[in-house]
Amino acid sequence: MTNKPARIVIIDDEKRMCDSLSALLQGEGYQVISFQHSPQALGTVRSEKVDLVITDIKMPQMDGLEILRRVKEIDDGIPVILLTGNASLDSALDAISKGAYDYLLKPVDFPHLEMVVNRALDFRHNELARLHLVEELKLSNLILQRRIGELNALYEAGKSIGSSANLSELLRQIVVLASTVTEANVGSIMLLDEDKKFLTIEAAIGLDEEIVRETHLPIGESIAGYVAETGEALVVEDIEKDERFKRRNQERYGASSLLCAPLRIKNNILGVINMAKKTGGQCFTSDDLRLLTTFASQAAVAVDDAYQFEKNRRRLTEFEILHEIASELPAIDSLTLFRSALVEKLRRVFPVDCAVWFDWDSTNNCLIPIGTHGETRVPLTESGKIDLTKADGYVVKISGKGLKTLETDDIQKLSNFMADHLQESKYFPRVKGAFMAVPITRGGELTNIFCLCAESDRDYSDEDISLARLVISQAAVLFEKEKVLLNATRLMTMGNMISEISHDLRKPLTSIRGGLQILRQRMPDVADESDFFKLAEDEVHRMNELVRELVDFSNPNKYETTKTDLRKIVLRASELISPDMSKRKIDFSYSFEEATWEVIVNKNQIMEVFLNLFINAVDAMPKGGKLSVNGLVERPPHRKEDYLAVKVTDTGVGIKKDHLPKVFDRYHTNKETGTGLGLAVVERVISAHSGTLHLESTEGEGTTFSVYFPYNP
C-alpha cells in the first residue's frame, strides 16, 4: 500500500461546477480530474487508478445512472456519488439500488460533501485492504496446499525411501534401504540436536540397543562427528591404516571399513548415515560412497520434509488445544478440573506423568502446592488444598529463598531450581527424566508455578516448553476471566439481595436506637452507670456502620471511576482536616516529585481513604507534631513494577509491634470511640483500585502509611 493521495474523478457538464468541486477537493489534498464529457471520464476510469467518482445525474451524452452502471462494470469497488438538482424518491431509490454510494442534492453543501467524500474514500481504502488480505490469504493457502501436495507426492512417489510420515519409521526405512544399496550389515542414522552440538542415534540395524541408547557423540569427534562438522562424505577402507580415526569405531561397529555421508539440505547438516561390515568382508569403495551420498541426498529431503510435516502437525495440534481450552473453559468450575484438563491437553503433544501446581505466597516467601496430577505423596483435600490432618503444611511447602532473585522467565534456571527443591522433599516425585517449571504471572508478578515431569530418555524440547508456556498462560488468563465474569454475576445478584436486606435491617435498628435515646433522656443516671446500656449503644452504632457499608457495597454508582489528579484529592482531604490540625498544633507539609499523577479512581472513595489516614494521624498526635505527605514513584515490596506512592507520615505515638498485623482487620481499634472500620475500608478501597498498602511504625516515634496506585506514565 502507498501513501499517494486519493484520485477523484468529477463529471459535470457545467464547467463552473467542475472547477468549484475541484478547487474544494484539491484543497483537501486529493488528486482531482474533472470532465464535462462522460466518455472521456469513463476512459480515465478504465485506464487509470481511480478511488472515487462524483457525477451529475443529468448529463447530455450519458446520464449519471448509466455512468454508475459502467463504472461498476469496470471496478465494482469504486464508490460513486451522484449529484442532482431535481431530486425524487424514485430516482434516489433507483440510484442506491444500482450501487451508488450516496445521493446528494444541488446546490451542494460543501461541508457535507467533504464528509461524504471522506467516508467514501475510507470505504474504498478498507475495501482495497480487505481484498489485499483476501489475496494474501488465498496465496498463503495455495502455498500451504502446494506444500502439502508436495509432501504427499513425495511420500507416494518416493516408495524407495519409505511411505511413512512418521519420522522414526522413516529413519528406520532409510537405514534399511541404505544398507541394501551399499550391501552393509551394520548401519545407523545419527541426527544433530537443536543446538547442533551432539549426534544421537535415531535408527540403526546390527547395533546393540545399549549402544543406540547411550551414544551421545560431540560434533567433531570420531568419523560421524567429523562428517557432521565438515559436511564431507568419507570412505574408510581400513580404519587400522587411517591415522585420523584409528581404532575409535572398532568397539562400536566391529569393522575396519566404514562409510559415512552427511544428510544435508543446502548448507544445513541434519545428521549423518553410517554404514559398516560390507557383505563378504570386503572393503567399501568410492563407488559405494557415491551411491550412499546420492541416497543420503534423497533421504535428507525426506527427513527434512518429515520434520516439516511433524512441525505442521504439531502446530495444528497446538491450535486445536488452544481452541478446545477456549471452548471448554466455561464448563469448568473448579481449579482441580482446570488443572486436569490442562495436563490431558498437553499429553497429546508430549509425555506428562506427573504435574504439581504451586501458589506463590509472597507474604511468607514460599511455594505452596495446591494441586497435583499423577503420582505424588502430597496429601491434598478434594478441593485441592493441603490436608493438614495428614501432613504438616510447612513440611510440604517449598521455601522461596533464592526465587526472588531468580529471573522466572528463564525456564531452564527456574526448572533447575524447582527440580533441586523437589528432590529434597519426600512428598514430591523424583525427577528422573523430562522436567519443566512454567511460571504464571499476573500484572508482571509471579502467582503460580506449574511443574511437569515424565520418565523419558530425553528432556523436554524448547518447542515443548514454548507450547506449555503458551497453553498454560492462555488457559490461566481465560480461566481467570471466566471466574471474574462468574463472580461479577454472583456479586450483582448478591448486591441486589444485600440492598434489600440492608433496607429491612435499618428499620429495627432505627427503632432500637430511638428507644435507647429515649431511655437515656428519661433515665440518664442509669444510662451513664450501666455498662450494658453503653454496650448496647456501641453495638447498635457498629451494626449501623456495617449496614452502611453493605449499602455502599450494593450501590454500583459508588465505584464509578474518572481520571483525576491524585494530588488534588490529597490536598482537598488535608483542607477538610486542617481545623483539627490547627487545634492540635500539628504542622502539615507535602511534596510531590515530577510524575504523571492522573489516575483512574473513584474520587469519593479515595477521598475517604486519605481522610481516614489523616484522622488517624491527628488522633495519634494529641500533643501536636508533624504530618507530612510525600508523593513519589517507587516499587512497593513484593512487586516488580513501579507505582505512584503517597506516603502519609506522622510523629505520633506509633503502633505496638504486636498490633501491626491486625490494623487492617475489621473492628480492630485502639481508640475509645473508634469502630475499627476505618483502615479496613482503606484496604478494601485500595485493593479495588488495583493498588496496595504498606505500613511502617515504631512505637513512640510515629507511623508511615504508603498508599500505592498503578502507574501509567
Secondary structure, DSSP 8 states (H G I E B T S, - for coil): ------EEEEE-S-HHHHHHHHHHHHHTT-EEEEESSHHHHHHHHHHS--SEEEEES--SSS-HHHHHHHHHHH-TTS-EEEEESS--HHHHHHHHHTT-SEEEESS--HHHHHHHHHHHHHHHHHHHHHHHHHHHHHHHHHHHHHHHHHHHHHHHH-TTT-S--SHHHHHHHHHHHHHHHHTEEEEEEEEE-TTSSEEEEEEEESS-HHHHHH--EETTSHHHHHHHHH---EEES-GGG-TTTTTTTHHHH--S-EEEEEEEETTEEEEEEEEEEEGGG----HHHHHHHHHHHHHHHHHHHHHHHHHHHHHHHHHHHHHHHHHHHGGG--SHHHHHHHHHHHHTTTS--SEEEEEEEETTTTEEEEEEEEES----B-TTSSB-TTTS-HHHHSEE-TTTTTS-TT-HHHHHHHHHHHHHH-TTS----SEEEEEEEEETTEEEEEEEEEE--SS---HHHHHHHHHHHHHHHHHHHHHHHHHHHHHHHHHHHHHHHHHHHHHHHHHHHHHHHHHHHHH-HHHHHH-HHHHHHHHHHHHHHHHHHHHHHHH-GGGG--EEEEHHHHHHHHHHHHHHHHHHHTEEEEEEE-SS--EEEE-HHHHHHHHHHHHHHHHHT-TT-EEEEEEEEEE--TT-SS-EEEEEEEE-S----GGGGGGTTSTT---SSS--S-HHHHHHHHHHHTT-EEEEEEETTTEEEEEEEEE---
